[in-house]
Amino acid sequence: MNNKFLLIVYLFLFTGVAARAQSAQAVDSANIDRGYLVKVGEQAPDDFELVLTNGTKTTLKQLRGKIVILQFTASWCSVCRQEMPHLQKDIWETYKNKGLVLIGVDRDEPLNKVQKFHQDMKITYDLALDPGAGIFGKFANKKSGVTRNVVINRDGRIVYLTRLYDQQEFASMVKAVDALVNNKTASIN
């Protein structure tokens, strides 16, 4: 009887440990892509038009030859609001005259709300509209959240991806951008 009891307890514990390990593996693989549909090294999707809040239109094809950062954002996103001053100061103000374009792509909000968001955040880089999150959906699963940055090199290839605002990851992105701007070998994440 004791042996049967111990065997049952052992099987129960072993099954629990195995299930927990599989669950941890699933979480780890979900964290690797972090909701992205694209990967570093791939050509960035460029079959869309960016309509800026001032009415100007552009495409990634038109921006070839420049380093482009698409920051996927929204006015309701507190992490986006936390990150935007750093993008303004550490990226935009530093590199805007050195062949870099930074565009915040606002996820599925109307023009008047995006314009107010732009003004409230006191940023000078452009914001673009993304009705229905169609542009976002080319880069990440639409059920995934913002904030995220996609750094694209002069040839249109993705060289860096971020998710949320993490100071260490952001600092690493700044180093990669600096290397791209200064034609050095950029480390990619």
C-alpha positions in Angstrom: 0.0 0.0 0.0 2.8 2.4 0.9 4.6 1.7 -2.4 1.4 2.3 -4.4 0.9 5.6 -2.6 4.5 6.7 -3.2 4.2 5.7 -6.8 1.0 7.7 -7.2 2.6 10.7 -5.5 5.7 10.4 -7.7 3.7 10.2 -10.9 1.6 13.2 -9.8 4.7 15.2 -9.1 6.5 14.1 -12.3 3.4 15.0 -14.4 3.2 18.4 -12.7 6.9 19.1 -13.3 6.7 18.0 -17.0 3.6 20.2 -17.6 5.3 23.1 -16.0 8.4 22.7 -18.2 6.2 22.5 -21.3 4.4 25.7 -20.2 7.7 27.5 -19.5 8.9 26.4 -23.0 5.8 27.9 -24.6 6.2 31.1 -22.7 9.9 31.3 -23.7 9.1 30.8 -27.4 6.3 33.5 -27.2 8.9 35.9 -25.7 11.4 35.3 -28.5 9.2 36.8 -31.3 7.3 39.1 -28.8 4.3 39.2 -31.2 6.4 40.2 -34.2 5.6 38.7 -37.6 8.9 40.0 -39.0 12.5 39.2 -38.0 15.8 41.0 -37.9 17.6 40.6 -41.3 14.4 40.4 -43.3 13.3 43.0 -45.8 10.8 45.3 -44.2 7.2 45.2 -45.6 6.8 48.2 -47.8 3.5 47.7 -49.5 1.7 50.5 -47.7 1.5 54.3 -47.5 2.2 56.4 -44.5 -0.2 59.3 -44.2 1.2 61.9 -41.7 -0.9 64.0 -39.5 -0.1 67.1 -41.7 -1.5 65.3 -44.8 1.9 64.4 -46.3 2.2 60.9 -47.7 5.3 58.7 -48.0 6.3 55.1 -48.3 9.2 53.0 -47.1 10.2 52.7 -50.8 10.4 56.5 -51.0 12.5 56.5 -47.9 15.2 54.0 -49.2 18.6 55.4 -48.6 17.6 56.7 -45.2 17.6 54.9 -41.8 13.9 54.6 -40.8 12.5 54.0 -37.4 8.8 53.1 -37.2 7.6 53.6 -33.7 4.2 51.9 -33.3 2.3 53.9 -30.7 -1.1 55.0 -29.4 -2.4 57.9 -27.2 -3.8 55.4 -24.7 -0.5 53.6 -24.3 1.2 54.7 -21.0 4.5 52.9 -22.0 4.5 54.7 -25.3 4.2 58.0 -23.5 7.1 57.0 -21.3 9.3 56.1 -24.3 8.5 59.0 -26.6 10.5 61.7 -24.8 13.6 59.4 -25.1 12.9 58.9 -28.8 12.6 62.6 -29.2 15.8 63.4 -27.3 18.1 60.4 -27.8 17.2 59.5 -31.4 15.3 62.3 -33.2 17.2 65.4 -32.0 20.5 63.6 -32.3 20.2 62.0 -35.8 17.4 63.9 -37.7 20.0 65.8 -39.8 22.1 62.7 -40.4 19.9 60.7 -42.7 17.4 59.3 -40.2 13.6 59.4 -40.4 11.5 58.6 -37.2 7.8 58.2 -37.7 5.4 57.3 -34.9 2.7 55.1 -36.4 -0.4 55.7 -34.3 -2.5 52.6 -34.0 -6.1 53.0 -35.1 -7.0 56.4 -33.8 -8.7 59.3 -35.6 -6.7 62.3 -37.0 -7.9 64.8 -34.3 -6.9 62.5 -31.5 -3.5 61.8 -33.0 -2.8 65.5 -33.6 -3.7 66.2 -29.9 -1.4 63.3 -28.8 1.4 64.8 -30.9 0.9 68.2 -29.3 0.5 66.8 -25.8 3.7 64.8 -26.1 5.7 67.8 -27.3 7.5 65.8 -29.9 8.7 67.1 -33.3 9.0 63.8 -35.2 6.1 63.0 -37.4 3.1 60.8 -36.5 1.2 58.8 -39.1 -2.3 57.3 -39.0 -2.9 53.6 -39.1 -6.6 53.0 -39.5 -7.6 49.5 -38.5 -4.0 48.8 -37.5 -3.3 47.7 -41.1 0.3 48.8 -41.1 0.9 47.4 -37.6 -0.5 44.1 -38.8 2.3 43.9 -41.4 4.9 43.9 -38.7 3.2 42.3 -35.7 0.2 40.2 -34.7 -2.7 42.6 -34.4 -3.5 41.2 -31.0 0.0 42.3 -29.8 0.5 45.6 -28.1 2.4 48.7 -28.7 5.0 50.3 -28.0 7.5 48.8 -30.4 10.2 50.1 -32.6 11.3 48.8 -36.0 14.7 50.0 -37.1 15.2 49.7 -40.9 18.5 50.3 -42.6 19.2 52.2 -45.8 18.5 49.1 -47.9 15.1 48.5 -46.4 16.2 45.6 -44.1 15.1 45.3 -40.5 18.1 45.6 -38.2 16.5 46.1 -34.8 13.2 45.4 -33.0 12.1 46.5 -29.6 9.0 45.8 -27.5 7.8 47.9 -24.6 10.2 50.4 -23.1 13.2 48.8 -21.4 16.1 51.2 -20.7 18.8 48.6 -21.5 17.1 47.6 -24.8 16.5 51.2 -25.7 20.2 52.0 -25.1 21.2 49.1 -27.3 18.9 50.4 -30.0 20.5 53.8 -29.8 23.9 52.2 -30.2 22.7 50.3 -33.3 21.2 53.5 -34.7 24.4 55.4 -34.1 26.4 52.6 -35.9 24.0 52.8 -38.8 24.2 56.6 -39.1 28.0 56.5 -38.8 28.4 53.6 -41.2 29.8 51.3 -38.6 28.8 47.7 -38.2 25.7 47.7 -36.1 25.0 45.0 -33.6 21.6 43.6 -34.0 19.3 42.1 -31.4 
